[in-house]
Amino acid sequence: MRRNIGAQDIANEICMKRMVAKDVFVIVEGNTDIRLYGKFVRRDVSMIPGHSKSNVLSAMNELSNRGMNEAMGIVDGDFDRILDIEREIVDVFHTDTHDLETMIIRSRALDAVLQEYAKEEDVRRLELARGKGIRQLLLEAAMPLGALVLISVRGGLGLRFKGCHFEKFIDRSLHNDLDSMISDVLHNSNFHVTIDQKELRTRLERELKMGHDPWQLVRGHDMVSILLIGLLRSFGDYNARDLDKGALGGALRLAYSYQMFSRTELHHSMTGWELRHGREVLGSINDASGSLPSRDIADPDSV
């Protein structure tokens, strides 16, 4: 059913709701985004799932054409900054990093989750052995996979990444075996691609030397999958044993506070929207649940 919901449907729904209530609308890509951003907005703000990035962009464009300016859209950055993709759509804002999950992992929310689910001595042992912190190890382990996705997108290779078996190429020390990763991606793609493993390895090595901002290259759900392997195989405490990817992602979202969010460019863009439109969207920095102590929208530093 969700696949049949288009941008016109979303725009029509918002316009109909706007006829009976003076709500402000925030259109996001999906329900996971609502779980996070819903913590930070006022209760009288309507969160609308767009069910895809393209739907959010098209719905916002349609609303702009209709002269309806009580809505904003929030979408993942994806590879837009790396590929220099400019999207001239009014009131659409991007995550600071590749996506919502990377924005969370870059914050202290990761430290909070590690404090809850990891053994401190095992974390220190791994960090000393590798000479880097866990956050950097996650980032470096996920970069080759992000680079492969970029290569596939740019070259139209049709590689499939959903369903990859991370445990085949990520070890307990968070090393990424590149040949095993490429082999798994090709097998996951049913080999319906016109590139062999050797050529793909060459392209990958070239891409990794391009100097991309890793936070724009890496996908958050890849980092979550790698973190899960670390917790289950290497440095997790007893309460990490029953974690799965969904539960770990939820723990990261819960650990991500308004204070952390308030330091992002995305938050800055949203407060700018408030000033331009004279409407309140965001809750208070002292109100982590996003409920409603009112604040002066003329003073963006009040959050």
N, C-alpha and C positions, 0 to 999 in steps of 0.2 A: 504493500500500500504506500509506503513512504516513497518508493521509486516513482510513483505516479504524481507526487506533489511537486508542482513546478513553481517558478518564480511568480507567475501571475496569480496562482492560488494564494501564495503567501501575502502578496500585495493586497489582494482582495480581502483576505481575512483581516489584515491590519486596518484597512480603510473602513470596513464594517464595524470593527471594534471601536475605532476612533469616532464613529458617529454617535455612539452611546456613552462613551467615557473619554475623559481628557487624559488618557494614559500616554506615557512615553514608552516606546517600543525599542527593544534591543534584539536584533536578529543575529543569531550565532549559528555555527555549522551543525551542531548536534546536541544531544542530551548531555554528553559529558561536559561540554562547554557550559551548559546551563547549571550543572552541579557546581562548577567552580565560580563562574561570574555571578551566579545567583546569590552567593554569599555576600557579595560586595555591593549590590544595588538595593535601592529602596524597595519596600514591599509593594508600592503602587506602580512599579515599573514592570511591564509585561515582557517576559523573555520568550522569544519565538524561535523554535528550531527551524533552520533552513534546510537541513538534511544533506547539504553539500555546500562547498565553498562557492561553486558557480551559481547556485540558487540564491545565496546571500547577496552576491554581487549583482545579479540580475534583478532581484526583488528591490534592492536599494535603488538601482537605476530606474526601475519602473515607478517607485514611489516619488523619486525626484521629478520625473516627467509629469506626474500628477500634481505636483506642487505640495506634496505631503512631506513636511520636514520635521515631524516629531519622532523620527526613528534614526537609529544608528546601527551599523553592522560591524561585527567583530569577526575577523577571519584569521586563519593561520598565515604566517609569512611564507611557509613552504620554501621553494627555491626562488621566489620572486626577486629578492635582492641580489642573489648570485647571478641570475639571468637578466638582471636589469629590466624587469617587467614593471612598467608603470601602469597603474590602474586608476584612471581619472574618474572615480566615482565618489560623489560627495558623501561625506560622513561615514565612510567605511575605514575602519582602523585595523591594523595588523598587530599580531603578537611581536614582541621585541626580537624573539628568536624564531627558529624554524616553526615551532608550534607551541601549543599550550603546555605540553609536558616538559619540553626543554626549558621553557620560561620558569617552570616550577623547580626543576632540578638545578638550575643555575642559582636558585635562591637558597636560603638557609632551611627551607623545608626539607631538603635532602638530609641535612645534619640532624634534624629532628627525627626523621624516620630511622636513620642509622642509630640514633640514641635509643630508640624504642626496640629495634629488631636485631641490632648487630652486637657482637661481643667486642668491646673496645680493644681488648688486647689482640684479638685476631685482626681487626682493622689496622691497628698500628703495625702489626707484623707484616701484613701485606704491603702497606705503604712504605715501610722501611726496605722491604725486599725489592720493590719496584721503583723506589725513589720518587714517588708521586702520590698525591692524595687520591682518594676514591673518586671524587668528581672528575678529575682529569683522566683517571684510568677508564672510567665509563665513557667519557667523551672520545678518547683515542680508540677504544674498542669499537665504538659505533661509527666512527668516521668512514672506514672503508665501505660499510654497507650503505651509508648515506651517499657516498661517492658513486657507488654502483647504481643507485636509484637515479641520481642525476645523469649519469651516462645513458641510462635506458630512456629517461625522459627526453633528453636532448637529441639522442640518436634514433628515437622511435624503435628501440629494440624489442619492446614487448616483454621484458623480463618480469616475472611474477615473484613478489616478495612476501605476500601473505601466505603463512603456512611454513615459512622457513624454520629449520630446526637449529636454534641457536646453540644448543648443547653439542652440536657436531663441530662447531668451529670456535666457540668461546670456552676457554678452560677455567679452572677454579681460581687462577691468578688474574683472570680478566684479559688474557692474551687473545687476540683474534688471529687464527690461522687463515691467511688470505686464500690459499689454494682450496682449503676445505670449504670456506665460505662461498667462493665462486662455484665450486662443484655443487654445493647444496642449492644455490640459487638457480643454476642451470637445470638441475634435476627437478626443482620445484616448478620450473617453467616448462616442464615436459619436453625440453630440448626443441621446442617449436621456435627456435631463434636461429639466425644465420651467422652466428659468431661462435667461435670455439673458445675453449678455456684459456689457451695461451694468448690469443688476441685480447680477450677480455682482461686478463691480468696486465697486459701491457697498457691498455687504456686506463685501467684502475691506477696503476703506478703513476701515469702521466697526470691523471686528475688530482691525485693526492699531493702532487708537487705544485699545484696551481695557487696555493696559498689562500684558499677560501677561509672565511671566518667559520670555524668549526660549529659555532652555535647557530649558523644559518644552514649548514650542511647536514647536521645530524638530526635524525628523527627521534622524537621523544619516546615513542613506544618501543623503539629499538633499545634506547638507554634503559627503559624500565625492564625489558626482557633480560638485559645483561646484568642489571642490578639484582634481579631475582636469582639468576644463576650464582652470583656471588654470595647472596644470603643463604641459599640452599646448600651450596657446596663448600663454602670457604669461611665466611665470617659471620654467619647468622647465629643468633641466640636461639634458645629453645622455642620461643614463640614465633619464630620465622618458619618453622617446619610446615605449617599448614597454609602458608601464603601461596597465592597464585597471582598471575599478572593483574587480574582485575582488582583483587584486594590490595595489592601493592600500589597500583595507580590511585585507588581510593584513599589510601593512607597518605600519599603525597599531596593529594588535593586537600585533604583535611588539615594537613600541616601547613599549608600555604595560607598565610594570614593577610589581612588587609594591609598591615604595615609593610609586608613584603611587596604586595601588589602596588602600593602607593609610590614605590621607587621606580616603577617602569615607565617607559615612554607611552605605552598603551594607556595607562592611567592618566598621564599628562594630556593625551589626546582627548580622552573622555571628559576631563575637567574643562578643556578648551571648548568642547561641544556645549557643555553646560553654560559657559559664559556667553557664547554666541546666541544660544537659544533661550536663555533665561529660565531654564528648567533644571530640576535636580534629578540626577540619575543615581549617583553613588551615595552609599551610606557614610557613616562617620568612621574615621580611623580607630576610634575607641569602641566601635561596635562591630566586632568580627563577624556577627551573623548577618550583617547587612540590614538590620532593622532600623528604625526611623528617628533617631535624634536629628532634628533639622539643623542645617548649617547654612551659612551665608554663601551663596554661590558667587557673590562678587569677590570672594577671597579664596582663590585656589590653594593658598598655603594653609588653609584651615584644616586640610586633611593630611 
